[in-house]
Amino acid sequence: MKETIKVFRIIIYIVGVFFLVMSFSVFDLDGSIWERVGGYLINSSPGIALILINYFLRKRHLLLGIILILAAIASIMFFDLYENIIDKIFVILFVPVPLFASGIIYIIYHTKYSDGQYD
């Protein structure tokens, strides 16, 4: 099960890096360099938050699992994934599904293997 946790931790990092890379599209817009940098920081903040949460809560499996499930629900609402599902299948498969699955795995790991103790 520890290998599964490591795989899902890497998947969360990949989703965070996906947000960071997709934020580079801000530099195609008009405006000064500072407006572009500010836009990049705003657009990349979900990815930065996901990476930092995954790093700092790597030993707190229950809390990380709950936060990841909440992030999956928030991403469904933010990206309007409940509307026109067929057109947004790539976003559904790459953002909320890995977050929700990893949240479930972290909660299962906590309830089965940690006995309420933190490593």
C-alpha positions, 0 to 999 in steps of 0.5 A, a space after each residue: 500500500 505504501 507504493 500506491 501512496 507514492 504513486 498517487 503522491 506523484 500523480 498529485 505533483 503531476 496535476 500541480 505541474 499541469 496547472 503551472 504549465 497551463 498558466 504560461 498561456 497568460 504571457 500571450 495576452 496584451 499588457 505590461 510584463 508585470 500584469 503578465 507576471 501577476 496573471 501567471 501567479 494568479 493562474 498558477 496558484 491552484 497548482 502551487 497550492 496543490 504542490 505545497 499541500 501535498 508536500 507539507 501534509 505527506 504524513 497526514 494521510 486523513 487530512 490530505 485525503 479530505 483536502 484532495 476530495 474537497 479540491 476535486 469537488 471545487 475543480 468540478 465547480 470551478 471548471 463547470 464540468 457538470 455542463 457539457 461533459 463530453 466536451 470537457 472529458 480531458 479536463 475531467 480525466 486529468 483534474 478531478 478524477 486523480 484528485 478524488 481517487 488519491 483522496 480516497 486512497 489516502 483515507 483508506 490508507 489512514 483507516 487501515 494502516 495507521 491506527 490513528 497514529 501519524 507516522 
